[in-house]
Amino acid sequence: MRIVAFIILSLFALPIFGQSFSESDIKELANQVNEQIKGVDIGNGITAKGCLALGRTLIYQYDVPDYWEAPSNIKEELISNLKTAGAAKNYFLYDIDVDFYYYKGNSLIKKVSVKSNEFSTYNFELGEYLSIKDHIKSKDVNLKLKVPQGWEVKEGDRPNIVKKFTKDGNTYLILIKDNMTFFSRSESKELLSDKSFVNEFVEESSSFMKNSGVIDKSVVTIDTYPSVTFKVRGKMERSGITIPMIMRCWVVFYEDKIVFLQSMGIDNAEFKALEQLYFLITNSVIFPDQYN
């Protein structure tokens, strides 16, 4: 649809969004887009009336000819085209709802409303199992888990990182360290019942982030093994730039090893959406040796 194409060009002609996008930012965006599209002939007798903002909603307005009829699936077409062009991701990440108003004369004859979450482009399907058995960095831990579809599988670039799954700057990795000694599952469970130990362990495990704050933490079980999961928000420096980051980590106490299943990304709506996928990956974890 040429209407959609023009909206996309208008949006991407503007400066790249920051890490947050306030209502005043949305209003400024609407003002800039309005200047670009107002009065422009889109084609097929359709003319852009302009763009305005109400709260977190961008409203695109169009004059249409008397013979114009809205397609029965106009909302699906709009969303599909915006996803294909890549604009939908920005609306989703920055929590921007979008309305499309179509006028004949002074009468509004069609309104299409799309909530920001409807622009999500994420696939939560898992693919085949990946095994780290006999991997040079596995420290003899036999573990397998499912890889999310569309994510790239890479070798770890640091000593204890076995594998990592990456996509668009987001990462889920497997990291294995030696524990101080061998712990049976019952001993590990008893250790994790000590709240002071859990608090200290979580604090130490997130110490690589600056100004870190624990959002939540709890003791869980991953394929019969006692584990801790925690979510931490903080900052990291990359190439001289400080970036707000967020991490969800699962730590499995596996005999004489500690297995970290760690997901990390920029602290925005994207991580919140992907956290559902990270839970699915972790829930797929199997330690095959216990079943032999």
C-alpha positions in Angstrom: 0.0 0.0 0.0 1.5 3.4 -1.0 0.0 5.0 2.1 2.0 2.7 4.3 5.2 3.2 2.2 5.0 6.9 2.6 4.4 6.7 6.4 7.5 4.5 6.6 9.7 6.9 4.6 8.5 9.8 6.8 9.3 7.9 10.0 12.8 6.8 9.0 13.7 10.3 7.7 13.7 11.5 11.3 16.5 11.1 13.8 17.0 7.7 15.4 15.0 7.3 18.7 16.8 7.3 22.0 16.5 4.7 24.7 13.2 6.2 25.9 10.5 8.1 24.0 8.3 10.4 26.0 4.9 11.8 25.1 6.6 15.1 24.3 9.0 13.3 21.9 6.0 11.6 20.2 4.4 15.0 19.8 7.6 16.4 18.2 7.7 13.4 15.9 4.1 14.0 14.9 4.9 17.7 14.2 7.9 16.8 11.9 5.9 14.1 10.1 3.0 16.5 9.7 5.2 19.0 7.9 6.5 16.3 5.5 3.2 14.7 4.5 0.5 17.4 4.8 -1.2 18.0 1.4 0.9 15.3 -0.4 -0.8 13.4 -3.1 -0.4 9.7 -2.2 -2.0 8.4 -5.4 -5.4 7.0 -6.4 -7.1 10.2 -5.3 -5.8 10.0 -1.7 -4.2 13.0 0.0 -2.4 13.2 3.3 -4.2 15.6 5.7 -1.4 15.4 8.2 -0.2 13.8 11.5 -0.9 14.6 15.1 -0.3 13.0 18.5 -2.6 12.4 21.4 -0.6 11.0 24.4 1.3 8.0 23.1 -0.8 7.7 19.9 0.3 8.9 16.5 -2.6 9.7 14.3 -2.2 9.7 10.5 -5.0 11.4 8.6 -6.0 11.0 4.9 -8.6 12.5 2.5 -10.0 9.8 0.3 -12.2 10.1 -2.8 -15.9 9.3 -2.8 -15.4 5.9 -4.5 -12.8 4.7 -2.0 -13.8 1.7 0.1 -11.6 0.3 2.9 -10.3 -3.2 2.3 -11.9 -5.7 4.7 -8.5 -6.6 6.1 -7.0 -3.1 6.1 -5.7 -3.4 9.6 -3.9 -6.7 8.8 -2.4 -5.1 5.7 -1.2 -2.0 7.5 0.5 -4.1 10.2 2.0 -6.6 7.7 3.5 -3.8 5.5 4.9 -2.0 8.5 6.5 -5.2 9.8 8.0 -6.0 6.3 9.5 -2.5 6.1 10.9 -2.6 9.6 8.9 0.4 11.0 6.7 -1.8 13.3 9.7 -2.6 15.5 10.2 1.1 16.4 6.5 1.5 17.3 6.7 -1.6 19.5 10.0 -0.8 21.2 9.0 2.8 22.1 5.4 1.9 23.0 3.7 4.1 20.3 0.1 3.3 19.3 -0.9 4.3 15.8 -4.3 5.4 14.4 -5.2 5.8 10.8 -8.1 8.2 10.0 -9.7 8.3 6.6 -12.0 11.2 5.6 -14.5 11.9 2.9 -15.0 15.6 3.1 -15.4 16.5 6.7 -16.7 13.1 7.7 -14.5 10.4 9.2 -15.5 7.2 7.4 -12.9 4.8 8.6 -10.6 4.6 11.7 -8.0 1.9 12.2 -6.3 1.6 15.6 -3.2 -0.5 16.2 -1.7 -0.9 19.7 2.0 -0.9 20.1 2.1 -4.6 21.2 0.4 -5.6 17.9 3.6 -4.5 16.1 5.7 -7.1 17.8 7.8 -9.1 15.3 9.2 -11.7 17.6 9.1 -15.4 17.0 8.9 -17.5 20.1 9.3 -20.9 18.3 12.2 -23.1 19.4 14.1 -25.3 16.9 16.2 -28.4 17.4 18.2 -29.4 20.5 21.8 -28.3 20.8 24.1 -30.5 22.9 27.4 -29.3 24.5 28.5 -32.8 25.3 32.3 -33.2 24.8 32.6 -29.5 24.0 36.1 -28.3 24.9 34.7 -25.7 27.3 31.9 -27.8 28.8 34.0 -29.1 31.7 32.4 -32.5 31.2 28.9 -31.1 31.7 26.5 -33.0 29.4 23.6 -30.5 28.7 21.3 -29.9 25.8 18.7 -27.2 25.1 16.7 -25.9 22.2 17.8 -23.1 20.0 15.3 -20.3 19.2 14.4 -20.2 15.5 16.1 -17.5 13.6 18.9 -16.9 16.1 22.6 -17.4 15.3 24.6 -20.0 17.3 28.1 -18.8 18.1 31.1 -20.2 20.0 31.8 -18.4 23.3 34.4 -15.7 23.0 35.6 -15.9 26.6 37.1 -18.8 28.6 34.0 -20.1 30.4 31.4 -19.3 27.7 30.5 -22.5 25.9 27.9 -21.3 23.4 25.7 -18.2 22.8 22.6 -17.5 20.8 22.4 -14.0 19.3 20.0 -11.8 17.4 19.9 -8.0 16.9 22.1 -7.3 19.9 20.3 -9.7 22.2 22.2 -12.7 23.7 21.4 -15.9 25.5 24.6 -17.8 26.6 25.8 -20.9 28.4 28.6 -20.3 30.8 30.1 -23.0 33.0 32.4 -22.6 36.0 33.9 -25.0 38.5 32.3 -25.1 41.9 34.3 -25.2 45.1 33.5 -28.9 45.7 31.0 -31.6 44.7 27.4 -30.9 45.9 24.6 -33.5 45.7 21.2 -32.2 44.8 20.1 -32.4 48.4 23.2 -30.5 49.5 22.6 -27.8 46.9 19.0 -27.5 47.8 20.0 -27.0 51.5 22.6 -24.4 50.5 20.1 -22.4 48.4 17.7 -22.4 51.4 20.1 -19.9 53.0 18.8 -16.5 52.0 22.1 -14.8 52.9 24.0 -17.1 50.6 21.5 -16.5 47.8 21.7 -12.7 48.2 25.5 -12.7 48.3 25.7 -15.0 45.3 23.3 -12.9 43.2 25.2 -9.7 44.2 28.5 -11.2 43.2 27.1 -12.6 39.9 25.9 -9.2 38.8 28.9 -7.2 40.0 30.1 -6.7 36.4 27.3 -4.2 35.9 27.6 -0.7 37.3 24.9 0.7 39.6 23.1 -2.7 39.4 19.8 -3.3 41.2 18.1 -6.7 41.6 14.6 -6.7 40.3 13.7 -10.2 41.5 15.2 -13.5 42.6 14.0 -16.9 43.5 15.1 -20.5 44.0 13.8 -22.8 41.2 14.4 -26.3 39.8 15.8 -26.9 36.3 15.5 -30.5 35.2 15.6 -31.7 38.8 18.7 -29.6 39.7 18.4 -26.8 42.4 18.9 -23.4 40.7 18.6 -19.7 41.3 17.0 -17.3 38.9 17.4 -13.5 39.1 16.8 -10.4 37.1 19.2 -7.4 37.4 19.1 -3.9 35.9 22.3 -1.9 35.6 24.7 -0.1 33.2 27.6 -1.2 31.1 30.3 0.7 29.2 30.8 -0.1 25.5 33.3 1.8 23.4 33.1 4.8 25.8 29.3 4.8 25.9 27.3 3.9 29.0 24.3 1.8 28.1 21.4 0.7 30.3 21.3 -3.1 30.4 19.1 -5.8 31.8 19.9 -9.4 32.5 17.8 -12.5 33.4 20.0 -15.3 34.6 19.5 -18.9 35.7 22.2 -20.6 37.8 22.2 -24.4 38.0 24.2 -26.1 40.8 25.3 -29.2 38.9 27.4 -31.4 41.1 30.9 -29.9 41.1 30.1 -27.3 38.4 27.9 -24.1 38.2 26.0 -23.6 35.0 24.9 -20.1 34.1 22.2 -19.7 31.5 22.3 -15.9 31.0 20.2 -13.6 28.8 21.0 -10.0 28.3 19.9 -7.0 26.3 19.3 -3.2 26.3 16.8 -2.2 29.0 13.8 -1.6 26.9 10.5 -3.1 25.7 12.5 -5.5 23.5 14.0 -7.4 26.4 10.6 -7.6 28.1 9.2 -9.2 25.1 12.1 -11.6 24.6 12.1 -12.7 28.2 9.2 -15.0 27.4 11.5 -16.7 24.8 14.4 -17.0 27.4 12.1 -18.8 29.8 11.2 -21.2 27.0 14.8 -21.9 26.2 15.6 -22.5 29.8 12.6 -24.8 30.3 14.0 -27.0 27.4 17.2 -27.7 29.3 18.0 -31.4 29.9 20.9 -33.0 31.7 20.9 -36.5 30.0 23.4 -38.2 32.2 21.0 -38.4 35.2 18.7 -40.6 33.1 21.3 -43.2 32.2 
